Amino acid sequence: MDTANNNFDNMNPSDVKNIPDGRAGILPDGRKVVVRPDSSDGRPTLEIQSGRNRVKVRYGR
């Protein structure tokens, strides 16, 4: 989870909020970024959202 959190912080999101399952913020280009400790397969995940499009980066444990 440390790597996922570090990558989230390195993206310099603004308006960062704690959410029930992680943190969310807004990237400089307007996309939303979310980091959470668990995904459907149990791994930490960094997710970048642009409208309905989502890019999910899964990290090993």
Number of C-alpha atoms within 10 A of each C-alpha: 18 11 13 21 18 11 13 21 14 9 13 13 19 15 9 16 12 11 11 7 12 16 17 22 22 19 18 11 8 12 14 19 23 24 27 19 19 16 15 7 8 12 16 23 24 26 18 21 16 12 8 5 7 13 11 14 13 18 17 10 9
